[in-house]
Amino acid sequence: MDHLDVRIINALQQDGGLTQAELADKVASTPSTCLRRVQRLKDSGYLERCVFLADAQKLNRGIKAVISVITQDHGRQKLSDFIARITQEPAINMAYGTTGEVDAILLGNFTSMEEYRTTCERLFDNDPHVVRYTTFFAVDTYKQTTAIATDELQRRLSETS
């Protein structure tokens, strides 16, 4: 891992569809070097997958919701059932188990308030182990990125140089 690898990671986090030539131009390297390095970054787990981000509005899923869920003390099977329902729900994009008072945070994109209501009934209202859930609807987007900061990796590389 070196500074070129970090530049490659940063460039691909911004646009995973870059050709090797475009990537090489952005990171000041050659296409063959980029090809080798990208493969090595994939093999070592730094790069997990390449995806395109869709526009929720154009897909008719413009209602963005952040849902916090509080559950009773789940046994292993109850928690597994809850997680299975969440992961199979098309409207839920991200789901995290959390520490503190809230047990899970879910992010979803819904087509309508009706879809939101039926989803909540299916996932939470009919689960006796869900104590409470609270939903926050996004009305403005101040920042939305999938990129993970590489500043700490850069700092460590600079210390060892």
C-alpha positions in Angstrom: 0.0 0.0 0.0 1.4 3.4 -1.0 0.2 6.8 -2.0 -0.6 5.7 -5.6 -2.9 3.0 -4.2 -4.7 5.6 -2.1 -5.1 7.9 -5.1 -6.6 4.9 -7.0 -9.0 4.2 -4.2 -10.1 7.8 -4.0 -10.6 8.0 -7.8 -12.6 4.8 -8.0 -14.8 5.8 -5.0 -15.8 8.9 -7.0 -16.3 7.1 -10.3 -16.1 3.3 -10.5 -16.8 3.4 -14.2 -13.5 4.9 -15.2 -11.6 3.1 -17.9 -8.0 2.1 -17.0 -6.7 4.9 -19.2 -9.0 7.5 -17.5 -7.9 6.2 -14.1 -4.3 6.3 -15.0 -4.7 9.9 -16.1 -6.4 10.9 -12.9 -3.8 9.3 -10.6 -0.7 10.1 -12.7 0.2 6.6 -13.6 0.0 4.2 -16.5 -2.9 2.0 -17.5 -1.0 -1.2 -17.0 0.1 -0.2 -13.5 -3.4 0.8 -12.6 -4.8 -2.5 -13.9 -2.3 -4.5 -11.7 -2.9 -2.3 -8.7 -6.7 -2.3 -8.9 -6.6 -6.1 -9.1 -4.3 -6.2 -6.0 -6.6 -3.8 -4.1 -9.6 -6.1 -5.0 -7.7 -9.2 -3.9 -6.6 -7.7 -0.6 -10.1 -6.5 0.2 -9.5 -2.7 -0.1 -11.9 -2.5 -3.0 -15.0 -4.7 -2.5 -17.2 -4.1 -5.6 -18.0 -1.7 -8.3 -21.5 -0.3 -8.5 -23.4 2.5 -10.1 -25.6 4.7 -7.9 -29.1 5.2 -9.1 -31.2 8.3 -8.8 -34.0 7.5 -6.2 -36.3 10.2 -7.7 -36.1 8.8 -11.2 -36.8 5.3 -9.8 -39.9 6.6 -8.1 -38.4 6.0 -4.6 -37.9 9.6 -3.6 -39.2 9.3 0.0 -36.1 8.9 2.1 -36.5 7.6 5.6 -34.2 7.0 8.5 -35.8 4.5 10.9 -34.6 3.7 14.4 -35.8 0.5 16.0 -35.9 -0.5 19.6 -36.4 -4.2 20.4 -36.9 -6.4 23.4 -34.0 -8.7 24.3 -33.9 -10.8 21.2 -32.9 -14.4 21.5 -30.6 -15.6 18.7 -33.5 -17.0 16.6 -35.7 -13.9 17.1 -32.8 -11.6 16.0 -32.1 -13.8 13.0 -35.7 -13.6 11.9 -35.7 -9.8 12.3 -32.5 -9.5 10.3 -33.8 -11.8 7.6 -37.0 -9.7 7.2 -35.0 -6.5 7.0 -32.4 -7.8 4.5 -35.2 -9.1 2.2 -37.1 -5.8 2.2 -36.6 -4.0 -1.1 -37.3 -0.5 0.2 -34.6 -0.8 2.9 -31.2 0.1 1.5 -29.0 -0.1 4.6 -29.5 -1.6 8.0 -27.1 -1.4 10.9 -27.1 -3.0 14.4 -26.2 -0.3 16.8 -25.1 0.3 20.4 -27.0 2.3 23.0 -30.7 2.8 23.4 -31.5 2.0 19.7 -30.9 -1.5 18.4 -31.0 -0.9 14.7 -30.9 2.0 12.3 -32.4 1.5 8.8 -32.2 3.7 5.7 -34.9 3.3 3.1 -36.3 4.7 -0.1 -40.1 4.5 -0.5 -42.4 5.1 -3.4 -45.2 6.5 -1.3 -46.4 7.0 2.3 -48.6 4.0 1.7 -45.6 1.8 0.9 -43.9 3.2 4.0 -46.9 2.3 6.2 -47.3 -1.3 4.8 -43.6 -1.9 5.1 -43.6 -0.8 8.8 -46.6 -3.0 9.4 -44.8 -6.0 7.9 -41.5 -5.3 9.6 -42.3 -3.8 12.9 -46.0 -3.7 13.8 -46.5 -7.4 13.5 -43.3 -8.3 15.4 -44.0 -8.6 19.1 -40.3 -8.1 19.8 -40.2 -4.6 18.3 -40.9 -2.3 21.2 -40.8 1.0 19.2 -39.6 2.5 16.0 -39.2 6.1 15.1 -38.9 7.5 11.5 -37.3 10.6 10.3 -38.0 11.7 6.8 -35.3 13.5 4.9 -36.5 16.8 3.4 -33.1 18.1 2.3 -29.9 16.4 1.3 -26.8 18.2 2.7 -24.3 15.4 1.9 -24.7 12.1 0.3 -21.6 10.0 -0.6 -20.6 6.4 -0.5 -16.9 7.3 -0.4 -15.0 6.4 2.8 -12.3 8.9 3.8 -8.7 7.8 3.2 -7.1 10.5 5.4 -6.0 8.1 8.1 -4.4 5.8 5.6 -2.7 8.8 4.0 -1.4 9.9 7.5 0.0 6.4 8.3 1.7 6.2 4.9 3.3 9.6 5.4 4.6 8.6 8.8 6.3 5.5 7.4 7.8 7.4 4.4 
